[in-house]
């Protein structure tokens, strides 16, 4: 093929050997890169990565005693605002209740959504 258009194929779509070789080289490079990334992901999956440890610590902090303590403080403050008739206290109390339900039940929701 000398770069002439093929019969029945528009000139813009005619494949010359140099372009074909460059395409195949690019495809091989992408395949090699994805193979290396897959190998790295499998290697990290074998042990605990630093990200796994950090996320586990954050989960324990937000859903454990710290989260419950902050939730208790928020409920007490909202209850006092509701008791003294502060404007918008009902809305704030509802927000605190639903926010606490989301924070303290987040682990159960995620495991329910993505088993």
C-alpha positions in Angstrom: 0.0 0.0 0.0 1.5 3.3 -1.1 -0.9 5.6 0.6 -3.5 5.5 -2.2 -7.1 5.3 -1.3 -8.5 1.8 -1.2 -11.3 0.9 -3.5 -14.7 1.6 -1.9 -13.0 3.4 1.1 -12.9 7.2 1.4 -9.4 8.7 1.3 -9.8 10.0 4.9 -10.2 6.4 6.2 -7.4 4.8 4.2 -4.9 3.2 6.5 -1.3 3.6 5.6 1.3 1.2 7.2 3.0 3.9 9.3 -0.3 4.9 10.9 -1.2 1.3 11.4 2.1 0.6 13.2 1.7 3.7 15.4 -1.8 2.5 16.3 -0.7 -0.9 17.3 2.2 0.5 19.3 -0.3 2.7 21.2 -2.6 -0.2 21.8 0.3 -2.3 23.1 1.4 0.5 25.4 -2.1 0.8 26.9 -2.3 -3.0 27.4 1.1 -3.0 29.1 0.1 0.0 31.4 -3.2 -1.7 32.4 -1.4 -4.9 33.1 1.1 -3.1 35.4 -1.7 -1.3 37.2 -3.6 -4.5 37.7 -0.5 -6.2 39.1 0.0 -3.3 41.5 -3.6 -3.4 42.6 -3.4 -7.1 43.2 -0.2 -6.6 45.2 -1.8 -4.0 47.4 -4.9 -6.1 47.9 -2.8 -8.8 49.6 -1.9 -6.7 52.7 -3.2 -3.7 54.5 -2.6 -0.5 52.6 -2.1 2.8 54.4 -5.4 4.0 53.0 -7.2 1.0 54.4 -5.8 1.7 57.9 -6.6 5.4 57.7 -10.2 4.9 56.6 -10.7 2.3 59.3 -9.5 4.7 61.9 -11.8 7.4 60.6 -14.8 5.1 60.6 -14.0 4.1 64.2 -13.7 7.7 65.3 -16.9 9.0 63.7 -19.1 6.1 64.6 -17.6 5.3 67.9 -17.5 7.2 71.2 -16.4 10.5 69.7 -19.4 10.5 67.3 -21.8 9.6 70.0 -20.4 12.2 72.4 -20.6 15.0 69.8 -24.2 13.8 69.0 -25.1 14.0 72.6 -23.8 17.6 72.9 -25.8 18.5 69.7 -29.0 17.0 71.1 -28.6 18.8 74.4 -28.0 22.2 72.8 -30.9 21.7 70.4 -33.1 20.6 73.3 -32.2 23.7 75.3 -33.0 25.9 72.2 -36.3 24.1 71.8 -37.1 24.5 75.5 -36.5 28.2 75.6 -38.5 28.8 72.4 -35.7 29.9 70.1 -37.0 30.6 66.6 -36.2 27.8 64.3 -35.5 25.4 67.1 -37.8 22.7 65.8 -36.1 22.7 62.5 -32.6 22.6 64.1 -33.7 19.7 66.4 -35.0 17.8 63.4 -31.8 18.4 61.5 -29.7 17.2 64.5 -31.9 14.0 64.8 -31.6 13.1 61.2 -27.9 14.1 61.0 -27.1 11.8 64.0 -29.1 9.0 62.4 -27.0 9.4 59.2 -23.6 9.6 61.1 -24.2 6.8 63.5 -25.9 4.5 61.0 -23.6 5.2 58.1 -21.7 1.9 58.4 -25.0 -0.1 58.4 -26.4 1.8 55.5 -23.2 1.3 53.4 -23.1 -2.4 54.1 -26.8 -2.6 53.3 -26.4 -0.8 50.0 -23.1 -2.5 48.9 -23.0 -6.0 50.4 
